[in-house]
Amino acid sequence: MDFPARIDVHQHIVPPVWADALAARGLDSGGWPIPAWSPSGAIAMMDEQGIATGVLSVTSPGVHLDTGASADADARTLARAVNEYGAEVVKDHPDRFGHFASIPLPDVDAAVAEAAHALDTLGADGVVLMSNVHGRYLGDPDFAPLWAELDRRRATVFIHPAQPPMPLLPGTPAPLADYVFDTTRTALNLVLNGVMSRHPDVRVILSHGGGFLPYAAYRFSGLAPIATDPDRPSDEVLRDLKRFYFDTALAASPSALPALLAFAEPGHVLYGSDWPFAPQQAGSYYNHFLETYPDFAPGQAEAVNRGSAEALFPRLAR
């Protein structure tokens, strides 16, 4: 592989206005501290890690931070500021960065409006959604207008995990354990609530190899007709589970990669780093596994590193 060549679909941005909003509320990312970030620091990391382009997104807890009377208005303001900051970074470095726009769910009307503004005016490459928003998962029926709009636009949606609505495992920040659980939970919720079957033109990327989904997919498809919907056969559930795309952030390991590659459809596995929340040491750790994996099919490594992302984001193709 020529370096730098990878397209990193799971790379984070830390807009100062967002970091300040979290600090003012005493918030972090599920018990994980908010790291420093700059375009120059990101480019230096990418040059060392063989990454040509990083598609930037704000991580958990997203932009809807409160539950009080002004929560929706504050979230709209923060989303717009975050998205304008990301758009400026891309404008200054169009060959090195893309960005997923943040949208202020659970305010559905504002979320639809901000998605339209970000995609049409700011040139966002897609939108980022947290796996749950104040305990509401993405298959919530109230979120249907947003999914309909994203499907109409054939948008790409990046789902990042959030802290699930339960106490942290003692002494364990959410990114270490609970994030993979919550990714799985929201993906299953999307499928069982029919979001994926109703909206065939939206492309949905799951973080961190899809959590446990590739490993447990046949458990879900086999039991769903018994547990939730006897009129929906297992093969339909499995078809909708296979519609997801997956990134390799923190998931390119000797035990996770075989399950992921066995389950994912061709072209549905994309490179991810999770930088800077996963520091460069972690990136090198998982890159080693990816680069030495012995069982890639012909062309598969190149697809994971770049080709599959080029198909999703033609703007980023060479």
C-alpha positions in Angstrom: 0.0 0.0 0.0 1.3 3.5 -0.9 1.5 5.8 2.1 -0.4 7.9 3.0 -3.3 6.1 1.4 -6.0 5.2 4.0 -9.3 7.0 4.3 -10.1 7.1 8.0 -13.9 7.3 8.5 -13.6 7.3 12.3 -11.5 10.3 13.3 -12.6 13.0 15.7 -12.5 16.7 15.9 -12.6 18.8 19.0 -14.1 22.2 18.2 -13.2 24.7 21.0 -16.8 25.7 21.3 -17.8 22.1 22.0 -15.0 21.5 24.4 -15.9 24.7 26.3 -19.6 23.6 26.4 -18.7 20.3 27.9 -16.3 21.8 30.4 -19.0 24.3 31.5 -21.2 21.4 32.4 -18.6 19.1 33.9 -19.0 16.6 31.1 -16.6 14.3 29.3 -17.0 11.4 26.9 -18.4 8.6 29.1 -15.6 9.0 31.7 -13.0 9.6 29.0 -11.2 12.9 29.1 -11.4 15.3 26.1 -8.0 15.5 24.4 -6.3 18.4 22.7 -6.9 18.7 18.9 -5.6 20.8 16.1 -5.5 20.4 12.3 -1.7 20.3 12.3 -1.6 17.6 15.0 -4.2 15.5 13.1 -2.2 15.8 9.8 1.0 14.9 11.6 -0.7 11.8 13.0 -2.1 10.9 9.6 1.2 11.2 7.9 2.7 8.8 10.4 -0.2 6.3 10.3 -0.6 6.2 6.5 -3.8 8.1 6.4 -4.5 10.3 3.4 -7.9 11.7 4.6 -9.8 11.7 7.9 -13.5 12.2 8.0 -14.0 14.1 11.2 -16.9 13.9 13.7 -17.7 15.1 17.2 -17.8 12.2 19.6 -20.1 11.4 22.5 -22.0 13.0 24.1 -22.7 14.9 20.9 -24.3 18.3 20.9 -27.6 17.9 22.8 -26.1 18.1 26.3 -29.0 19.2 28.5 -32.6 18.3 29.4 -33.9 21.6 30.7 -36.1 24.3 29.2 -33.4 25.7 26.9 -31.9 22.4 26.0 -33.2 22.3 22.4 -32.2 25.9 21.7 -28.7 25.4 23.2 -28.3 22.2 21.1 -29.3 24.0 17.9 -26.8 26.7 18.6 -24.0 24.3 19.4 -24.6 22.1 16.4 -24.4 25.0 14.0 -21.2 26.3 15.6 -19.6 22.8 15.6 -20.6 22.2 12.0 -19.3 25.6 10.8 -16.0 24.9 12.5 -15.7 21.5 10.8 -16.6 23.0 7.4 -13.8 25.6 7.8 -11.3 22.9 8.6 -12.3 21.0 5.5 -12.2 24.2 3.4 -8.6 24.9 4.6 -7.5 21.3 4.0 -9.8 19.7 1.4 -7.5 16.9 0.5 -6.9 15.8 4.1 -10.3 16.1 5.8 -14.0 15.4 5.4 -16.6 15.8 8.1 -19.8 14.4 9.4 -22.2 17.0 10.7 -23.6 16.9 14.2 -27.4 17.2 14.5 -29.4 18.1 17.6 -31.5 15.0 18.3 -33.9 14.4 20.0 -35.3 17.7 18.6 -36.4 16.1 15.4 -37.4 19.2 13.5 -34.1 20.9 14.3 -32.2 17.8 13.4 -33.8 17.6 10.0 -33.1 21.3 9.4 -29.5 21.1 10.5 -28.9 18.0 8.4 -30.2 19.8 5.4 -28.1 22.9 6.1 -25.0 20.9 6.7 -25.3 18.8 3.6 -26.5 21.5 1.3 -24.7 24.6 2.5 -21.7 23.4 4.4 -20.8 20.5 2.2 -20.8 17.9 4.9 -20.0 14.3 3.8 -22.7 12.9 6.0 -24.0 13.2 9.5 -23.0 11.7 12.8 -25.6 10.3 15.3 -25.0 9.1 18.9 -26.2 5.6 19.5 -28.6 6.9 22.1 -29.7 10.4 23.0 -30.7 10.8 26.7 -31.6 7.1 26.7 -33.6 7.1 23.4 -32.3 4.8 20.7 -32.1 5.5 17.0 -35.0 3.3 16.1 -37.4 5.4 18.2 -40.5 6.0 16.1 -40.4 9.7 16.9 -37.1 9.9 14.9 -38.9 8.6 11.7 -38.9 12.1 9.9 -35.1 12.3 10.2 -34.5 8.9 8.8 -37.0 9.6 5.9 -35.0 12.8 5.1 -31.7 11.1 5.2 -32.9 8.3 3.0 -34.3 10.8 0.5 -30.9 12.4 0.3 -29.1 9.0 0.1 -27.0 10.3 3.0 -24.2 8.5 4.8 -24.8 8.2 8.6 -22.0 7.5 11.0 -23.2 6.1 14.3 -20.9 6.7 17.3 -21.6 5.0 20.6 -22.6 7.0 23.7 -22.8 6.0 27.3 -25.9 3.8 27.7 -28.6 4.9 30.2 -27.2 3.0 33.1 -24.4 3.5 35.7 -20.8 2.9 34.5 -19.2 -0.3 35.4 -17.3 0.7 38.5 -13.8 2.0 37.6 -14.4 1.5 33.9 -15.0 4.4 31.5 -17.8 3.8 28.9 -15.4 3.6 25.9 -13.7 0.6 27.3 -16.7 -1.6 27.6 -20.1 0.0 27.3 -19.6 1.7 23.9 -19.4 -1.6 22.1 -22.5 -2.7 23.9 -24.4 0.4 23.0 -23.5 0.3 19.3 -24.9 -3.2 19.2 -28.0 -2.1 21.0 -28.9 0.7 18.7 -28.1 -1.3 15.5 -30.5 -4.0 16.6 -33.1 -1.4 17.6 -32.9 0.1 14.0 -33.4 -3.3 12.4 -36.2 -4.6 14.7 -38.1 -1.3 14.4 -37.9 -1.5 10.6 -35.7 1.6 10.0 -33.2 -0.3 7.8 -35.9 -2.0 5.7 -37.9 1.2 5.2 -34.9 3.3 4.1 -32.9 1.3 1.6 -30.9 4.3 0.3 -29.4 5.5 3.5 -25.9 4.2 4.3 -25.1 3.5 8.0 -21.6 3.0 9.4 -21.3 1.4 12.8 -18.3 2.3 14.9 -15.7 -0.2 16.3 -16.5 -3.1 14.0 -20.2 -2.9 14.9 -19.7 -3.7 18.5 -20.8 -7.3 19.1 -23.1 -7.3 16.1 -21.0 -9.4 13.6 -20.4 -12.0 16.3 -24.0 -12.1 17.5 -25.9 -11.5 14.2 -27.2 -15.0 13.8 -28.3 -15.0 17.4 -30.4 -11.9 16.6 -31.8 -13.2 13.3 -32.6 -16.6 14.7 -34.4 -15.4 17.8 -36.1 -12.3 16.6 -39.0 -14.1 14.9 -39.6 -15.9 18.2 -39.1 -13.0 20.6 -40.4 -10.0 18.7 -42.1 -10.5 15.3 -43.3 -14.0 14.3 -44.3 -12.6 10.8 -40.8 -11.5 10.0 -38.5 -14.4 8.9 -34.9 -14.8 10.0 -33.5 -14.1 6.6 -35.2 -10.7 6.5 -33.7 -9.8 9.8 -30.3 -11.0 8.6 -30.6 -9.0 5.4 -31.2 -5.8 7.3 -28.3 -6.5 9.7 -26.0 -6.9 6.7 -27.0 -3.5 5.3 -24.6 -1.9 7.9 -21.1 -0.7 7.1 -18.5 -1.1 9.8 -15.2 0.7 10.7 -12.1 -1.0 12.1 -11.4 1.5 14.9 -10.2 -0.6 17.9 -11.6 -3.7 16.2 -8.8 -4.8 13.8 -7.7 -7.6 16.0 -6.9 -11.3 15.4 -10.2 -12.3 17.0 -12.5 -9.6 15.8 -11.4 -9.3 12.2 -12.3 -12.8 11.2 -15.9 -12.4 12.5 -16.2 -8.9 11.0 -15.0 -10.0 7.5 -17.1 -13.2 7.6 -20.2 -11.2 8.3 -19.9 -7.9 6.5 -21.0 -7.6 2.9 -18.2 -6.9 0.4 -17.2 -3.3 0.5 -18.8 -2.7 3.9 -15.6 -2.6 6.0 -13.8 0.7 6.3 -10.7 1.9 8.1 -11.0 3.8 11.3 -8.6 5.1 13.9 -10.7 6.8 16.6 -7.9 9.4 17.0 -7.4 11.4 19.2 -9.6 9.8 21.8 -7.7 6.6 21.0 -4.1 7.9 21.1 -1.5 7.1 18.4 -0.2 4.2 20.5 -3.5 2.5 20.1 -3.6 3.3 16.4 -0.2 1.7 15.9 -1.4 -1.4 17.9 -4.4 -2.0 15.7 -2.7 -1.0 12.4 -0.2 -3.8 13.1 -2.9 -6.4 13.3 -4.5 -5.0 10.1 -1.3 -4.9 8.2 -0.2 -8.4 9.2 -3.7 -10.1 8.9 -3.0 -13.3 6.9 -6.4 -14.1 5.5 -7.5 -11.2 3.4 -9.0 -12.1 0.1 -7.4 -10.6 -3.0 -8.0 -6.8 -3.0 -9.7 -6.9 0.4 -7.0 -5.1 2.3 -7.0 -2.3 -0.2 -10.8 -2.1 0.0 -10.7 -1.8 3.8 -8.0 0.8 3.8 -9.4 3.0 1.0 -11.5 1.6 -1.8 -14.7 1.0 0.1 -14.6 4.6 1.5 -14.0 5.9 -2.0 -17.3 4.3 -3.1 -19.2 6.0 -0.2 -17.4 9.3 -0.6 -16.6 9.9 -4.3 -15.3 13.4 -3.4 -12.4 11.7 -1.6 -11.4 9.4 -4.4 -8.1 10.0 -6.1 
